[in-house]
Structures are given as C-alpha cells and as structure tokens.
Amino acid sequence: GAGRGGGSTPLTPGRAVPPLSLPAGTGCLVRAVEMAAQRQADIIGKPSRFIFDCVSREYGLDPERTVMVGDRLDTDILLGATCGLKTVLTLTGVSTLGDVRSNQESDCVAKKKMVPDFYVDSIADLLPALQG
C-alpha cells in the first residue's frame, strides 16, 4: 500500500508518486478541489454513513448482525459506530492501542465514538471465529 515500502505508488496509468512515510489522507485534496470549485463537496466515503446505507439497502444487511473491521479509528471505527455496528480494530494500520486508550480517557464525545468494541493484532486473528 501507499507509504509502506519501496518503489512508487501508481495513481493512474503512466503516473506515480514516490512512497510517503505515512499514507496521506484525501482531506487535503478535497479541500483543494473545494477551493478551486468554490463549493463544498459532499463526502460519501468513510466515515460518512452514505456508502453503508447504499450497501445495506442493496444487500439487505442487518446492522445488528454486521461488524465493521478496520485499521483506522477515524474512518473505519467511526463509520461502524455511526452506523450502529459492532467494531473491530486491527492493529496492522495507523491506529494503535495507545490511540484507543487516549480516546477512552478523553472528555470529547467525538473521540469516545472512535473506540472499537474489540481489537485484534491482525485480521488473520479473525479466521478461527469465522471458521467455527
């Protein structure tokens, strides 16, 4: 993935960017486009519930039987919390248990929403639960 090794990260055919020390979020690009277009963007990606609502309607998902698994508190886990899903943080990405503890101890309601129900070291740790 971007920023996690050597080489270049392809964007479109024939174009690449050098690897970054951390993956850049899309927020800075969205803001630049908003400024250029002189209008506010409608955000449909995580943590907006728009995409979950679309998928949920299309496939008949029951939020009580759906789990959001992800490696970022501010996108994946927040999306799950916003949509009423159980959440599992994998510790293979940007977010750490230290971040979780900080959010748990915070007086900020928004940060408390970014606390997963469960965590695993790796998504591979979920396989036994799915097989049995």
C-alpha positions in Angstrom: 0.0 0.0 0.0 1.0 3.7 -0.2 3.8 4.7 2.1 4.6 1.2 3.3 7.6 0.2 1.2 9.9 1.0 -1.6 9.1 1.9 -5.1 6.3 4.1 -6.4 2.6 4.1 -5.8 0.6 4.2 -9.0 -2.2 6.7 -9.3 -3.3 6.4 -12.9 -1.7 4.6 -15.8 1.7 6.1 -16.5 1.7 8.3 -13.4 3.2 7.5 -10.0 4.2 9.3 -6.8 7.1 8.4 -4.6 6.3 6.5 -1.4 5.4 8.6 1.6 6.3 7.9 5.2 2.6 7.8 6.1 -0.4 7.4 3.8 -1.8 10.8 3.0 -5.5 11.3 3.7 -7.8 12.6 1.0 -8.9 15.6 3.1 -6.3 17.9 1.8 -7.1 17.0 -1.8 -10.9 17.5 -1.2 -10.2 20.9 0.3 -8.1 22.0 -2.7 -10.9 20.9 -5.1 -13.5 22.7 -3.0 -11.4 25.9 -3.1 -10.9 25.7 -6.9 -14.6 24.9 -7.5 -15.8 27.4 -4.9 -18.3 24.9 -3.5 -18.4 22.4 -0.7 -18.0 18.7 -1.5 -20.5 16.0 -0.5 -18.4 13.4 1.3 -19.6 9.9 0.7 -16.6 7.9 1.9 -15.8 6.7 5.4 -16.8 7.8 8.0 -19.9 9.1 6.2 -22.8 6.6 6.5 -23.9 7.2 2.9 -22.0 4.2 1.5 -23.1 1.9 4.3 -26.7 2.9 3.7 -26.4 2.2 -0.1 -24.7 -1.2 0.5 -27.2 -2.1 3.3 -30.2 -1.4 1.1 -28.7 -3.3 -1.9 -27.8 -6.4 0.1 -30.3 -6.3 2.9 -27.7 -6.0 5.7 -28.9 -6.1 9.3 -26.7 -3.7 11.3 -27.2 -5.9 14.4 -25.5 -8.8 12.5 -22.8 -6.7 10.8 -19.3 -6.0 12.0 -17.0 -3.2 10.7 -13.4 -4.3 10.7 -10.7 -1.8 10.0 -7.3 -0.4 10.9 -8.2 3.3 11.4 -10.2 4.8 14.3 -11.1 8.0 12.5 -12.6 6.3 9.4 -13.4 2.6 9.9 -14.3 2.5 13.6 -16.1 5.8 13.4 -18.1 4.6 10.4 -19.1 1.5 12.4 -20.1 3.5 15.4 -22.1 5.9 13.3 -24.0 3.1 11.7 -24.7 1.2 14.9 -22.3 -1.7 14.0 -20.0 -3.7 16.3 -16.4 -2.7 15.5 -13.1 -4.5 15.4 -9.8 -2.6 15.2 -6.9 -4.4 13.5 -3.5 -3.3 14.8 -1.9 -3.5 11.4 -2.5 0.1 10.3 -2.1 3.6 11.6 -4.2 3.4 14.8 -2.7 1.9 17.9 -4.0 0.8 21.3 -2.5 4.0 22.7 -4.8 5.9 20.4 -7.7 3.8 21.7 -6.8 4.5 25.3 -6.5 8.2 24.6 -10.0 8.2 23.1 -11.4 6.2 26.0 -10.0 8.7 28.5 -11.0 11.8 26.6 -13.8 14.0 27.7 -14.7 14.6 24.0 -17.8 12.8 22.8 -16.5 12.6 19.3 -13.3 10.8 20.4 -15.3 8.3 22.5 -17.1 7.3 19.3 -13.7 6.2 18.0 -13.3 3.4 20.5 -13.7 -0.1 19.0 -15.7 -2.9 20.6 -12.9 -5.3 20.0 -9.4 -5.4 18.7 -7.1 -8.0 17.1 -3.4 -7.9 16.2 -4.1 -8.9 12.7 -7.1 -9.6 10.5 -5.8 -13.2 10.3 -6.8 -13.5 14.0 -10.4 -13.4 13.0 -10.2 -16.5 10.8 -10.8 -19.0 13.7 -14.0 -17.2 14.7 -15.2 -17.3 11.1 -14.4 -20.9 10.6 -16.0 -22.2 13.8 
